[in-house]
Amino acid sequence: GAQQELPSEAKTALFRVVQEALNNVIKHAYAQNVSIQLDYGVQGVTVIVRDDGRGFDMKRQRSGNRPSWGLIGMQERATLLGGSVEIQSDIGQGTQVKVAIPYRLPEEESNEDSSHVG
């Protein structure tokens, strides 16, 4: 899609999520290839970071004793902006991190809604 203007908070969050995903590839994936896809959609922007590395067991990661602060941080950054992070991975199949951030941040919508009252 055509590039659209994003709030600076959204730009920073997208950068940090992609940065963390790439750090995880470097530290853990042993990947040969990594791709980054940026898509300007109707409702917001989506970035997908995909690697062909060794992957990991998502169930084990969620139930493990050691939380992954990097993955938690990615989720928190997106959620604070009304967005989401989806992580797909399987042993030997690589990993995909998909982050979606809406063009309008939650506080913008609530401010706009309250300005129309009464």
C-alpha positions as semicolon CSV with decimal commas, in nm:
position;residue;x (nm);y (nm);z (nm)
1;G;0,000;0,000;0,000
2;A;0,090;0,364;-0,021
3;Q;0,303;0,494;0,263
4;Q;0,101;0,678;0,525
5;E;0,212;0,902;0,806
6;L;0,249;0,733;1,144
7;P;0,263;0,891;1,489
8;S;0,617;0,901;1,624
9;E;0,521;0,654;1,900
10;A;0,416;0,402;1,635
11;K;0,737;0,450;1,437
12;T;0,947;0,395;1,748
13;A;0,749;0,087;1,853
14;L;0,780;-0,069;1,507
15;F;1,153;0,000;1,501
16;R;1,204;-0,153;1,847
17;V;0,998;-0,464;1,770
18;V;1,189;-0,523;1,445
19;Q;1,516;-0,457;1,628
20;E;1,429;-0,714;1,896
21;A;1,319;-0,969;1,635
22;L;1,650;-0,927;1,449
23;N;1,846;-0,953;1,776
24;N;1,666;-1,282;1,845
25;V;1,759;-1,408;1,497
26;I;2,124;-1,321;1,558
27;K;2,136;-1,471;1,909
28;H;1,921;-1,780;1,872
29;A;1,802;-1,871;1,522
30;Y;2,121;-1,963;1,335
31;A;1,936;-1,848;1,023
32;Q;2,077;-1,821;0,673
33;N;1,810;-1,575;0,557
34;V;1,590;-1,309;0,713
35;S;1,325;-1,100;0,540
36;I;1,141;-0,790;0,656
37;Q;0,810;-0,704;0,492
38;L;0,640;-0,368;0,550
39;D;0,275;-0,327;0,450
40;Y;0,065;-0,013;0,469
41;G;-0,290;-0,145;0,492
42;V;-0,628;0,022;0,525
43;Q;-0,637;0,027;0,908
44;G;-0,269;0,032;0,995
45;V;0,083;-0,076;0,921
46;T;0,210;-0,433;0,947
47;V;0,569;-0,553;0,963
48;I;0,664;-0,919;0,926
49;V;1,012;-1,044;1,017
50;R;1,066;-1,399;0,890
51;D;1,373;-1,621;0,925
52;D;1,471;-1,970;0,813
53;G;1,647;-2,056;1,137
54;R;1,608;-2,340;1,379
55;G;1,282;-2,210;1,529
56;F;1,153;-2,298;1,875
57;D;0,862;-2,471;2,047
58;M;0,600;-2,202;2,117
59;K;0,419;-2,412;2,381
60;R;0,738;-2,472;2,572
61;Q;0,833;-2,104;2,548
62;R;0,500;-1,993;2,699
63;S;0,509;-2,245;2,982
64;G;0,881;-2,217;3,058
65;N;1,028;-2,107;3,387
66;R;1,232;-1,834;3,221
67;P;1,015;-1,569;3,057
68;S;1,146;-1,418;2,736
69;W;1,164;-1,050;2,821
70;G;1,229;-0,965;2,457
71;L;0,909;-1,130;2,340
72;I;0,714;-0,979;2,629
73;G;0,852;-0,633;2,544
74;M;0,745;-0,667;2,181
75;Q;0,391;-0,756;2,292
76;E;0,376;-0,465;2,537
77;R;0,497;-0,208;2,284
78;A;0,232;-0,307;2,032
79;T;-0,050;-0,344;2,284
80;L;0,007;0,005;2,428
81;L;-0,060;0,141;2,079
82;G;-0,372;-0,068;2,019
83;G;-0,178;-0,315;1,806
84;S;-0,073;-0,676;1,825
85;V;0,221;-0,911;1,785
86;E;0,183;-1,264;1,653
87;I;0,473;-1,508;1,673
88;Q;0,478;-1,834;1,482
89;S;0,761;-2,081;1,517
90;D;0,827;-2,453;1,494
91;I;1,144;-2,649;1,554
92;G;1,340;-2,659;1,227
93;Q;1,092;-2,432;1,048
94;G;1,212;-2,084;1,140
95;T;1,019;-1,805;1,304
96;Q;0,783;-1,532;1,192
97;V;0,710;-1,220;1,398
98;K;0,417;-1,011;1,276
99;V;0,343;-0,675;1,435
100;A;0,040;-0,466;1,344
101;I;-0,008;-0,108;1,460
102;P;-0,317;0,101;1,374
103;Y;-0,272;0,444;1,218
104;R;-0,479;0,600;1,495
105;L;-0,350;0,547;1,846
106;P;-0,599;0,461;2,125
107;E;-0,563;0,799;2,300
108;E;-0,634;0,981;1,972
109;E;-0,961;0,793;1,934
110;S;-1,069;0,855;2,294
111;N;-0,983;1,227;2,265
112;E;-1,178;1,250;1,941
113;D;-1,477;1,065;2,090
114;S;-1,487;1,290;2,397
115;S;-1,474;1,607;2,183
116;H;-1,801;1,503;2,015
117;V;-1,992;1,461;2,343
118;G;-2,269;1,713;2,425
